[in-house]
């Protein structure tokens, strides 16, 4: 393994920090999901206080009509006091909602900045870099896989949702009137414009919906199912059917409630009544779009909910929180989606669109392949590569960055498109190397792994490799700069 400094590049730190701002578990409790958990808990506690304040106002309003003139002044003072207390309570809740809304919107703007370029090609590279970094920062083995994937999946899914939106629009397969109207309205705008209809009314609400799709699982009733009544159960265990259905219902109901009550609408700042009315109308439309995405995602058929549903299914496999997680099964995500299409559960159009973006091999996946010599003949060894490109010409031929050359880790490695015939993930490629002696295969393995004694029982013809250790070295984290591409 290449030696050097273990750590995170500036970009990796940025991605890790963004993940933590969405989902974390710290004493500060300032991530979106921690804030939601706090909101759900406080809302239950504050319900009694809210009811008491409302009853006080109601009581004094009624007394105004029942007391003598002599006592009216006292009742009116009490009424004003009760109304003031209620107003202060409501304002405090609105301020908290506004803080949550602002934090979430800021995160969505930063996601857009990280994965949206000036042109389609730049957007593809930036999105591949973000998705690949998320995957490569995630452990592929050990006891922390589920908890790490739980944190990362929301950002990953959000980026996929954006790219699926682009693809369906480009293919003329998205027929939602609201999206189409905003998309067409943005064609005359420039990046510097303060208001961009497609970005502000479609992309940001879509990102918000993707990040909040599971927010209802923070509700105390949902946590009681996930962690058990005493809080000691394994939240990543396989739930029985009744538990699963109850959890889905609670999560769905409370996610919608969080959007409408826990966030509310954005806040207008200014003095123009016409501008204020226009702003509130836009905000209400954005919220309605978010709600329609979340509601439709339950059973999307051919509707707008596929923008959430299909990336959600993809992410649940690639960043699985199941105890049965096995890294070498990640490319089977396409089979999971295609099986869903066969059963009529998922939209074929949306699934085909997403697979055409990702290909069979997820971003950041470690590919083992047989290199070719200068005469285009297969060599008697395999090398390592990492998937670094979206939109492959053939979904079975990933766009990769070569990581080793002549069985040596090479930082200035080149790029390649790896054919199915030479990709050891596929049986026909492994068959090519079966004639090589066990001694030679052990020699290859010894040069590619850092702890050979621990790993010499690995398959001699590995279907893939685990690149997270390689990526943990600072100098190996710039995998997306321009390289000369080869076909293999």
Rosetta blueprint (number, residue, H / E / L):
1 X L
2 X L
3 X L
4 X L
5 X L
6 X E
7 X L
8 X L
9 X L
10 X H
11 X H
12 X H
13 X H
14 X H
15 X H
16 X H
17 X H
18 X H
19 X H
20 X H
21 X H
22 X H
23 X L
24 X L
25 X L
26 X L
27 X L
28 X L
29 X L
30 X L
31 X L
32 X H
33 X H
34 X H
35 X H
36 X H
37 X H
38 X H
39 X H
40 X H
41 X H
42 X H
43 X H
44 X H
45 X H
46 X H
47 X H
48 X H
49 X H
50 X H
51 X H
52 X H
53 X H
54 X H
55 X H
56 X H
57 X H
58 X H
59 X H
60 X H
61 X H
62 X H
63 X H
64 X L
65 X L
66 X L
67 X L
68 X L
69 X H
70 X H
71 X H
72 X H
73 X H
74 X H
75 X H
76 X H
77 X H
78 X H
79 X H
80 X H
81 X H
82 X H
83 X H
84 X H
85 X H
86 X H
87 X H
88 X H
89 X H
90 X H
91 X H
92 X H
93 X H
94 X H
95 X H
96 X H
97 X H
98 X H
99 X H
100 X H
101 X H
102 X H
103 X H
104 X H
105 X H
106 X H
107 X H
108 X H
109 X H
110 X H
111 X H
112 X H
113 X H
114 X H
115 X H
116 X L
117 X L
118 X L
119 X L
120 X H
121 X H
122 X H
123 X H
124 X H
125 X H
126 X H
127 X H
128 X H
129 X H
130 X H
131 X H
132 X H
133 X H
134 X H
135 X H
136 X H
137 X H
138 X L
139 X L
140 X L
141 X L
142 X L
143 X L
144 X L
145 X H
146 X H
147 X H
148 X H
149 X H
150 X H
151 X H
152 X H
153 X H
154 X H
155 X H
156 X H
157 X H
158 X H
159 X H
160 X H
161 X H
162 X H
163 X H
164 X H
165 X H
166 X H
167 X H
168 X H
169 X H
170 X H
171 X L
172 X L
173 X L
174 X L
175 X L
176 X L
177 X H
178 X H
179 X H
180 X H
181 X H
182 X H
183 X H
184 X H
185 X H
186 X H
187 X H
188 X H
189 X L
190 X L
191 X L
192 X L
193 X L
194 X L
195 X L
196 X L
197 X H
198 X H
199 X H
200 X H
201 X H
202 X H
203 X H
204 X H
205 X H
206 X H
207 X H
208 X H
209 X H
210 X H
211 X H
212 X H
213 X L
214 X L
215 X H
216 X H
217 X H
218 X H
219 X L
220 X H
221 X H
222 X H
223 X H
224 X H
225 X H
226 X H
227 X H
228 X L
229 X L
230 X L
231 X L
232 X L
233 X L
234 X L
235 X L
236 X L
237 X L
238 X L
239 X L
240 X L
241 X H
242 X H
243 X H
244 X H
245 X H
246 X H
247 X H
248 X H
249 X H
250 X H
251 X H
252 X H
253 X H
254 X H
255 X H
256 X H
257 X H
258 X H
259 X H
260 X H
261 X H
262 X H
263 X H
264 X L
265 X L
266 X L
267 X L
268 X L
269 X L
270 X L
271 X L
272 X L
273 X H
274 X H
275 X H
276 X H
277 X H
278 X H
279 X H
280 X H
281 X H
282 X H
283 X H
284 X H
285 X H
286 X H
287 X H
288 X H
289 X H
290 X H
291 X H
292 X H
293 X H
294 X H
295 X H
296 X H
297 X L
298 X L
299 X L
300 X L
301 X L
302 X L
303 X L
304 X L
305 X L
306 X H
307 X H
308 X H
309 X H
310 X H
311 X H
312 X H
313 X H
314 X H
315 X H
316 X H
317 X H
318 X H
319 X L
320 X L
321 X L
322 X L
323 X L
324 X L
325 X L
326 X L
327 X H
328 X H
329 X H
330 X H
331 X H
332 X H
333 X H
334 X H
335 X H
336 X H
337 X H
338 X H
339 X H
340 X H
341 X H
342 X H
343 X L
344 X L
345 X L
346 X L
347 X L
348 X H
349 X H
350 X H
351 X H
352 X H
353 X H
354 X H
355 X H
356 X H
357 X H
358 X H
359 X L
360 X L
361 X L
362 X L
363 X L
364 X L
365 X L
366 X E
367 X E
368 X E
369 X E
370 X L
371 X L
372 X E
373 X L
374 X L
375 X L
376 X L
377 X L
378 X E
379 X L
380 X L
381 X L
382 X L
383 X E
384 X E
385 X E
386 X E
387 X E
388 X E
389 X E
390 X L
391 X L
392 X L
393 X L
394 X L
395 X L
396 X L
397 X L
398 X L
399 X E
400 X E
401 X E
402 X E
403 X L
404 X E
405 X E
406 X L
407 X L
408 X E
409 X E
410 X L
411 X L
412 X L
413 X L
414 X L
415 X E
416 X E
417 X E
418 X L
419 X L
420 X H
421 X H
422 X H
423 X E
424 X L
425 X L
426 X L
427 X H
428 X H
429 X H
430 X H
431 X H
432 X H
433 X L
434 X L
435 X L
436 X L
437 X L
438 X H
439 X H
440 X H
441 X H
442 X H
443 X H
444 X H
445 X H
446 X H
447 X H
448 X H
449 X L
450 X L
451 X L
452 X H
453 X H
454 X H
455 X H
456 X L
457 X L
458 X L
459 X L
460 X L
461 X L
462 X L
463 X L
464 X E
465 X E
466 X L
467 X L
468 X H
469 X H
470 X H
471 X H
472 X L
473 X E
474 X H
475 X H
476 X H
477 X L
478 X L
479 X L
480 X L
481 X L
482 X L
483 X L
484 X L
485 X E
486 X E
487 X E
488 X L
